[in-house]
Structures are given as C-alpha cells and as structure tokens.
Amino acid sequence: MPPLKALLAFEAAARRGSFALGAEELAVTPSAVSHHIQQLEDFLGVPLFQRHPGRAALTAAGRTYARELERAFGVIAEATSLVAPQSQRGHLVVASGPSFAAKWLQPRLPEFLRANPDIRIRLSTLSDHDDLETTRFDIAIAYGHPNTSNTSNTSKLDVEPLLLERLRPLCSPALAATLALRTPEDLLRATLIHSSNGLTWSEYLRRVCDAEVRPDNELWLDRSVMAIEAAVDGLGVVLESEVLAAEELSDGRLIAPFDDARFSVEVTSYYLVRSRGYKTSSQAAATFETWLRSAFNAANLMSSLGGI
C-alpha cells in the first residue's frame, strides 16, 4: 500500500486543482503536499502531475488514479456514515461539476454561510455522472441529465431540471478586433476552443448559420474553466455559458462578438439531483435550494426549477 498521507495529499490536490488549495484543505504547507505527491510518484513509478511554473496539471495516469481514489474514499466515507452517523450530523453535502463549483458556486458560498451560520457545507466535485452512484451527497448539481436508466440505484435519485443556460461564442476584445468578428461565418478565421458543455461547435453552427464553417484551427480542453481561461488569454473563441463566464463578461475580459440574440442558443444543461439514501436535514436542504433559486434570480438566469 502507498503511504496514506501521500494518498490524501494527492487526492486533495487533484480534486481542488492545485497543490496550494490541497494544502489549505489539509492544513499543511504546499511544499508538504508537493513532497507527499513526489513520494507517491516514486512509489508508483509514474508521474501524476505535469509541473509548470505556477501550476500543475494531472497526467493521464494522474486522472485515472484520482478518479479511482475518489471512489475509494467515497466508500470509506459511506462506511463511516453508516457506523458513525453522528460524525456527519449538521453537514449538508453538496456535489457539483468542477467548473460550476469553481466558477459559480464556490464564490457565492460565503453569502450562504453568512446567512445560515448553523449549516455546515461539504462541497465535493463530480468527474462524471457515474460519481452520482458512488459519491455521498445530499444535493448534487449535475451538468447534463444523469443517465440512470441502466443503474440499480435509480430509486435513490430524484432528478429535475434546474437551469436553462444560454451559450454563445465568447472571446477577448482584442481577438474580436483583430479577426473582425461580426457574423458566425467570420469564425473561419479563428481558432475554436472546444470544451465539455451542452452544445458542440458543429451543433451550434448548424443552428445559427447555413454556411459550413471550417475554422483556422481548433483547441480541445476537457473543462469549461480551462476553456474560459484560454479564451481570456486570446487563444481563440470559446462556445460557453453565460453562467460560467459571468465574471469575465462583467469585467470585460470576454465579450460576445455576435451580440444579437439570434446567435445565442438555450440548452437545459444543469439538473438538481437529490439523494434519497441520505437524509441529513430536510430543513438544511430546503434552505440551500431556496438560496440557490434566489441566487439564480439575482443573476438573471433562466431556470425551470420552482418557476424561476
């Protein structure tokens, strides 16, 4: 078995997306996390992170190991809650996709916690819909409708539409000016940035224009948060959600070069998932859902949950 401290350090850094945030969660120094991860890499004989100045990215082996460790720790957490339920008392466990958690939910949680000091939040991220079957949560915000038709645990999940998001091409102001982007047909001069969202570039272009658009280049990223950062850096045009890119649109780091409503597409992308298998506090869950609705309304987001 690898050293447990090294496993904990790796899991925290992988889940939080950086050594520094992993160290903050574990209440240790970033250098300690780095040391533990190096120890784990030596034990495994494969690199888990690619180190770059100021940041580190998971390798393919690291992503696989992180996914399997998350499942293993989920089993341990579930076993703990079964034999020692008092250890989880008072916590509302919220799960979300990593991009939504980082770009929308986490920045707003301080507001919820200030208004509800008696509720303690445990926020975890979902790598994919399979995590809904292996991760302990009270409420989950899933991207895309969870396919529970082939699972024996369907009865444990209560799924309903949550948010109708608007997706449109976004890019930096400098890139829009350089490429003279005025209509979707102008995208043939651009690099299109792909990410995992509710609408592909090819589907979008089929909907908004009849002409076939072959871009100058393409860049594929597996997280919306990475794709948005790439667009801010001027690497290309991203097809993204106003939900996740709200901050960048507000401060002008990103713009919608085609600002006509005809060039945005609405997709029901986010779903609220309740786990019937875990009943922490119905009042805490109801309070969180009410706050979530209010936060969406305040941001002028369209939703099909509770008449928002």
DRENZA-50384 format. One record per residue (C-alpha): residue number from 1; x, y, z. Coordinates in nm, 2 decimals, decimal comma. Layout:
// residues N
(mivo NUM; (X; Y; Z))
...
This chain:
// residues 308
(mivo 1; (0,00; 0,00; 0,00))
(mivo 2; (0,12; 0,35; -0,07))
(mivo 3; (0,16; 0,59; 0,22))
(mivo 4; (-0,18; 0,71; 0,34))
(mivo 5; (-0,06; 1,07; 0,38))
(mivo 6; (0,07; 1,07; 0,03))
(mivo 7; (-0,27; 0,94; -0,10))
(mivo 8; (-0,46; 1,21; 0,10))
(mivo 9; (-0,23; 1,49; -0,04))
(mivo 10; (-0,27; 1,37; -0,40))
(mivo 11; (-0,65; 1,33; -0,37))
(mivo 12; (-0,69; 1,68; -0,22))
(mivo 13; (-0,45; 1,85; -0,48))
(mivo 14; (-0,62; 1,66; -0,77))
(mivo 15; (-0,97; 1,74; -0,65))
(mivo 16; (-0,90; 2,11; -0,57))
(mivo 17; (-0,69; 2,16; -0,88))
(mivo 18; (-0,37; 2,29; -0,72))
(mivo 19; (-0,11; 2,20; -0,46))
(mivo 20; (-0,19; 2,52; -0,27))
(mivo 21; (-0,56; 2,46; -0,24))
(mivo 22; (-0,50; 2,10; -0,15))
(mivo 23; (-0,26; 2,21; 0,12))
(mivo 24; (-0,51; 2,46; 0,25))
(mivo 25; (-0,77; 2,19; 0,29))
(mivo 26; (-0,53; 1,96; 0,47))
(mivo 27; (-0,39; 2,24; 0,68))
(mivo 28; (-0,03; 2,18; 0,57))
(mivo 29; (0,21; 2,37; 0,36))
(mivo 30; (0,22; 2,34; -0,03))
(mivo 31; (0,57; 2,21; 0,00))
(mivo 32; (0,45; 1,93; 0,22))
(mivo 33; (0,18; 1,84; -0,04))
(mivo 34; (0,45; 1,85; -0,31))
(mivo 35; (0,68; 1,62; -0,11))
(mivo 36; (0,40; 1,37; -0,05))
(mivo 37; (0,30; 1,36; -0,41))
(mivo 38; (0,66; 1,31; -0,52))
(mivo 39; (0,68; 1,03; -0,27))
(mivo 40; (0,37; 0,87; -0,42))
(mivo 41; (0,50; 0,91; -0,78))
(mivo 42; (0,82; 0,74; -0,67))
(mivo 43; (0,62; 0,46; -0,52))
(mivo 44; (0,40; 0,42; -0,83))
(mivo 45; (0,68; 0,47; -1,08))
(mivo 46; (0,47; 0,71; -1,30))
(mivo 47; (0,43; 1,09; -1,29))
(mivo 48; (0,09; 1,20; -1,16))
(mivo 49; (0,13; 1,57; -1,24))
(mivo 50; (0,30; 1,77; -1,51))
(mivo 51; (0,48; 2,06; -1,33))
(mivo 52; (0,47; 2,40; -1,49))
(mivo 53; (0,58; 2,74; -1,34))
(mivo 54; (0,30; 2,84; -1,11))
(mivo 55; (0,07; 2,54; -1,18))
(mivo 56; (0,05; 2,17; -1,21))
(mivo 57; (-0,18; 1,96; -1,44))
(mivo 58; (-0,28; 1,59; -1,39))
(mivo 59; (-0,13; 1,34; -1,63))
(mivo 60; (-0,35; 1,07; -1,79))
(mivo 61; (-0,23; 0,84; -1,52))
(mivo 62; (-0,30; 1,10; -1,26))
(mivo 63; (-0,66; 1,15; -1,38))
(mivo 64; (-0,72; 0,77; -1,37))
(mivo 65; (-0,57; 0,74; -1,02))
(mivo 66; (-0,76; 1,05; -0,89))
(mivo 67; (-1,09; 0,91; -1,02))
(mivo 68; (-1,03; 0,57; -0,86))
(mivo 69; (-0,91; 0,72; -0,53))
(mivo 70; (-1,22; 0,94; -0,51))
(mivo 71; (-1,43; 0,63; -0,54))
(mivo 72; (-1,23; 0,45; -0,27))
(mivo 73; (-1,25; 0,75; -0,03))
(mivo 74; (-1,62; 0,77; -0,11))
(mivo 75; (-1,66; 0,41; 0,01))
(mivo 76; (-1,47; 0,49; 0,33))
(mivo 77; (-1,69; 0,80; 0,39))
(mivo 78; (-2,01; 0,59; 0,33))
(mivo 79; (-1,89; 0,32; 0,57))
(mivo 80; (-1,81; 0,58; 0,83))
(mivo 81; (-2,15; 0,74; 0,80))
(mivo 82; (-2,32; 0,40; 0,83))
(mivo 83; (-2,14; 0,31; 1,16))
(mivo 84; (-2,09; 0,66; 1,30))
(mivo 85; (-2,37; 0,88; 1,16))
(mivo 86; (-2,31; 1,14; 1,43))
(mivo 87; (-1,98; 1,23; 1,25))
(mivo 88; (-2,18; 1,37; 0,96))
(mivo 89; (-2,45; 1,54; 1,17))
(mivo 90; (-2,51; 1,90; 1,08))
(mivo 91; (-2,33; 1,88; 0,74))
(mivo 92; (-2,51; 1,94; 0,41))
(mivo 93; (-2,31; 1,76; 0,14))
(mivo 94; (-2,33; 1,93; -0,19))
(mivo 95; (-2,18; 1,78; -0,51))
(mivo 96; (-2,12; 1,97; -0,83))
(mivo 97; (-1,92; 1,95; -1,16))
(mivo 98; (-1,58; 2,11; -1,11))
(mivo 99; (-1,63; 2,40; -1,34))
(mivo 100; (-1,97; 2,50; -1,19))
(mivo 101; (-1,82; 2,46; -0,84))
(mivo 102; (-1,52; 2,68; -0,92))
(mivo 103; (-1,67; 2,95; -1,14))
(mivo 104; (-2,02; 2,99; -0,99))
(mivo 105; (-2,10; 2,80; -0,67))
(mivo 106; (-1,78; 2,84; -0,45))
(mivo 107; (-1,76; 3,22; -0,49))
(mivo 108; (-2,12; 3,26; -0,37))
(mivo 109; (-2,10; 3,02; -0,08))
(mivo 110; (-1,97; 3,28; 0,17))
(mivo 111; (-2,30; 3,46; 0,12))
(mivo 112; (-2,50; 3,15; 0,20))
(mivo 113; (-2,28; 3,07; 0,51))
(mivo 114; (-2,31; 3,42; 0,65))
(mivo 115; (-2,69; 3,40; 0,62))
(mivo 116; (-2,70; 3,04; 0,76))
(mivo 117; (-2,42; 3,01; 1,02))
(mivo 118; (-2,58; 2,69; 1,16))
(mivo 119; (-2,54; 2,50; 0,83))
(mivo 120; (-2,21; 2,34; 0,75))
(mivo 121; (-2,13; 2,27; 0,39))
(mivo 122; (-1,92; 1,99; 0,24))
(mivo 123; (-1,86; 2,07; -0,12))
(mivo 124; (-1,73; 1,79; -0,35))
(mivo 125; (-1,69; 1,77; -0,73))
(mivo 126; (-1,83; 1,52; -0,98))
(mivo 127; (-1,60; 1,39; -1,25))
(mivo 128; (-1,89; 1,24; -1,44))
(mivo 129; (-2,24; 1,10; -1,38))
(mivo 130; (-2,11; 0,77; -1,25))
(mivo 131; (-2,00; 0,96; -0,94))
(mivo 132; (-2,36; 1,01; -0,85))
(mivo 133; (-2,37; 0,64; -0,78))
(mivo 134; (-2,05; 0,63; -0,57))
(mivo 135; (-2,03; 0,97; -0,40))
(mivo 136; (-2,22; 1,06; -0,09))
(mivo 137; (-2,42; 1,37; -0,12))
(mivo 138; (-2,75; 1,53; -0,02))
(mivo 139; (-2,79; 1,76; -0,32))
(mivo 140; (-2,60; 1,75; -0,64))
(mivo 141; (-2,59; 1,99; -0,93))
(mivo 142; (-2,52; 1,78; -1,24))
(mivo 143; (-2,42; 1,90; -1,58))
(mivo 144; (-2,64; 1,72; -1,83))
(mivo 145; (-2,92; 1,48; -1,75))
(mivo 146; (-2,79; 1,19; -1,54))
(mivo 147; (-2,85; 0,86; -1,73))
(mivo 148; (-2,99; 0,65; -1,46))
(mivo 149; (-3,18; 0,41; -1,68))
(mivo 150; (-2,92; 0,13; -1,65))
(mivo 151; (-2,85; 0,16; -1,28))
(mivo 152; (-3,00; -0,04; -1,00))
(mivo 153; (-2,99; 0,27; -0,78))
(mivo 154; (-3,23; 0,48; -0,98))
(mivo 155; (-3,48; 0,48; -0,70))
(mivo 156; (-3,23; 0,66; -0,48))
(mivo 157; (-3,20; 0,96; -0,72))
(mivo 158; (-3,45; 1,24; -0,76))
(mivo 159; (-3,36; 1,44; -1,07))
(mivo 160; (-3,53; 1,75; -1,20))
(mivo 161; (-3,43; 2,03; -1,45))
(mivo 162; (-3,26; 2,32; -1,28))
(mivo 163; (-3,12; 2,57; -1,53))
(mivo 164; (-3,17; 2,67; -1,89))
(mivo 165; (-2,84; 2,82; -1,98))
(mivo 166; (-2,75; 3,04; -2,28))
(mivo 167; (-2,44; 2,95; -2,48))
(mivo 168; (-2,28; 3,18; -2,73))
(mivo 169; (-1,93; 3,24; -2,88))
(mivo 170; (-1,71; 3,44; -2,65))
(mivo 171; (-1,36; 3,58; -2,69))
(mivo 172; (-1,12; 3,85; -2,57))
(mivo 173; (-1,19; 4,20; -2,71))
(mivo 174; (-0,85; 4,21; -2,87))
(mivo 175; (-0,91; 3,89; -3,06))
(mivo 176; (-1,25; 4,01; -3,18))
(mivo 177; (-1,10; 4,33; -3,31))
(mivo 178; (-0,80; 4,15; -3,47))
(mivo 179; (-1,02; 3,90; -3,65))
(mivo 180; (-1,30; 4,15; -3,73))
(mivo 181; (-1,56; 3,91; -3,60))
(mivo 182; (-1,91; 4,03; -3,70))
(mivo 183; (-2,10; 3,71; -3,80))
(mivo 184; (-2,06; 3,34; -3,73))
(mivo 185; (-1,92; 3,30; -4,08))
(mivo 186; (-1,62; 3,50; -3,97))
(mivo 187; (-1,52; 3,22; -3,73))
(mivo 188; (-1,33; 3,06; -4,03))
(mivo 189; (-1,05; 3,30; -3,94))
(mivo 190; (-1,05; 3,19; -3,57))
(mivo 191; (-0,93; 2,91; -3,35))
(mivo 192; (-1,23; 2,74; -3,20))
(mivo 193; (-1,19; 2,63; -2,84))
(mivo 194; (-1,39; 2,31; -2,75))
(mivo 195; (-1,49; 2,22; -2,40))
(mivo 196; (-1,73; 1,97; -2,25))
(mivo 197; (-2,06; 2,16; -2,24))
(mivo 198; (-2,42; 2,11; -2,35))
(mivo 199; (-2,36; 2,21; -2,72))
(mivo 200; (-2,08; 2,13; -2,96))
(mivo 201; (-1,95; 2,39; -3,21))
(mivo 202; (-2,08; 2,18; -3,50))
(mivo 203; (-2,43; 2,17; -3,35))
(mivo 204; (-2,42; 2,55; -3,28))
(mivo 205; (-2,31; 2,64; -3,63))
(mivo 206; (-2,58; 2,42; -3,78))
(mivo 207; (-2,84; 2,61; -3,57))
(mivo 208; (-2,73; 2,96; -3,64))
(mivo 209; (-2,60; 2,97; -3,99))
(mivo 210; (-2,65; 2,77; -4,31))
(mivo 211; (-2,29; 2,80; -4,43))
(mivo 212; (-2,03; 2,54; -4,34))
(mivo 213; (-1,76; 2,70; -4,13))
(mivo 214; (-1,42; 2,54; -4,12))
(mivo 215; (-1,21; 2,72; -3,86))
(mivo 216; (-0,85; 2,82; -3,90))
(mivo 217; (-0,76; 2,59; -3,60))
(mivo 218; (-0,91; 2,41; -3,30))
(mivo 219; (-0,81; 2,37; -2,94))
(mivo 220; (-0,97; 2,09; -2,72))
(mivo 221; (-0,99; 2,13; -2,34))
(mivo 222; (-1,18; 1,90; -2,11))
(mivo 223; (-1,30; 2,15; -1,85))
(mivo 224; (-1,50; 2,47; -1,91))
(mivo 225; (-1,29; 2,66; -1,66))
(mivo 226; (-0,98; 2,59; -1,87))
(mivo 227; (-1,16; 2,68; -2,19))
(mivo 228; (-1,27; 3,01; -2,05))
(mivo 229; (-0,92; 3,09; -1,93))
(mivo 230; (-0,78; 3,01; -2,27))
(mivo 231; (-1,03; 3,25; -2,43))
(mivo 232; (-0,94; 3,52; -2,19))
(mivo 233; (-0,57; 3,47; -2,29))
(mivo 234; (-0,67; 3,52; -2,65))
(mivo 235; (-0,61; 3,17; -2,77))
(mivo 236; (-0,94; 3,15; -2,96))
(mivo 237; (-1,31; 3,17; -2,95))
(mivo 238; (-1,50; 2,95; -2,69))
(mivo 239; (-1,86; 2,84; -2,71))
(mivo 240; (-1,95; 2,89; -2,35))
(mivo 241; (-2,22; 2,96; -2,09))
(mivo 242; (-2,31; 3,30; -1,96))
(mivo 243; (-2,34; 3,12; -1,62))
(mivo 244; (-1,98; 3,01; -1,60))
(mivo 245; (-1,83; 3,32; -1,78))
(mivo 246; (-2,04; 3,58; -1,59))
(mivo 247; (-1,73; 3,73; -1,41))
(mivo 248; (-1,53; 3,75; -1,73))
(mivo 249; (-1,82; 3,91; -1,92))
(mivo 250; (-1,89; 4,15; -1,64))
(mivo 251; (-1,53; 4,29; -1,62))
(mivo 252; (-1,48; 4,29; -1,99))
(mivo 253; (-1,21; 4,02; -2,02))
(mivo 254; (-1,45; 3,84; -2,25))
(mivo 255; (-1,71; 3,97; -2,49))
(mivo 256; (-1,98; 3,82; -2,72))
(mivo 257; (-1,86; 3,93; -3,06))
(mivo 258; (-2,21; 3,84; -3,21))
(mivo 259; (-2,43; 4,02; -2,96))
(mivo 260; (-2,75; 3,95; -3,14))
(mivo 261; (-2,99; 3,72; -2,96))
(mivo 262; (-3,01; 3,51; -3,27))
(mivo 263; (-2,66; 3,39; -3,21))
(mivo 264; (-2,72; 3,25; -2,86))
(mivo 265; (-2,86; 2,90; -2,80))
(mivo 266; (-3,05; 2,80; -2,49))
(mivo 267; (-2,99; 2,45; -2,36))
(mivo 268; (-3,12; 2,28; -2,04))
(mivo 269; (-2,79; 2,18; -1,90))
(mivo 270; (-2,80; 2,17; -1,52))
(mivo 271; (-3,01; 1,93; -1,32))
(mivo 272; (-3,08; 1,92; -0,95))
(mivo 273; (-3,02; 1,57; -0,80))
(mivo 274; (-3,14; 1,47; -0,46))
(mivo 275; (-3,02; 1,15; -0,29))
(mivo 276; (-3,30; 0,98; -0,11))
(mivo 277; (-3,05; 0,74; 0,05))
(mivo 278; (-2,90; 1,01; 0,28))
(mivo 279; (-3,12; 1,24; 0,49))
(mivo 280; (-2,91; 1,49; 0,66))
(mivo 281; (-3,15; 1,77; 0,74))
(mivo 282; (-3,45; 1,83; 0,52))
(mivo 283; (-3,46; 2,19; 0,66))
(mivo 284; (-3,09; 2,25; 0,56))
(mivo 285; (-3,15; 2,11; 0,22))
(mivo 286; (-3,47; 2,32; 0,17))
(mivo 287; (-3,28; 2,63; 0,28))
(mivo 288; (-3,00; 2,56; 0,04))
(mivo 289; (-3,24; 2,51; -0,25))
(mivo 290; (-3,42; 2,83; -0,17))
(mivo 291; (-3,09; 3,02; -0,16))
(mivo 292; (-2,99; 2,86; -0,49))
(mivo 293; (-3,31; 2,98; -0,66))
(mivo 294; (-3,26; 3,32; -0,52))
(mivo 295; (-2,90; 3,34; -0,64))
(mivo 296; (-3,01; 3,23; -0,99))
(mivo 297; (-3,28; 3,50; -0,99))
(mivo 298; (-3,03; 3,77; -0,87))
(mivo 299; (-2,80; 3,67; -1,16))
(mivo 300; (-3,09; 3,70; -1,41))
(mivo 301; (-3,05; 3,33; -1,50))
(mivo 302; (-3,34; 3,14; -1,65))
(mivo 303; (-3,44; 2,82; -1,48))
(mivo 304; (-3,72; 2,57; -1,48))
(mivo 305; (-3,68; 2,48; -1,11))
(mivo 306; (-3,97; 2,62; -0,89))
(mivo 307; (-4,08; 2,86; -1,16))
(mivo 308; (-3,76; 3,06; -1,18))
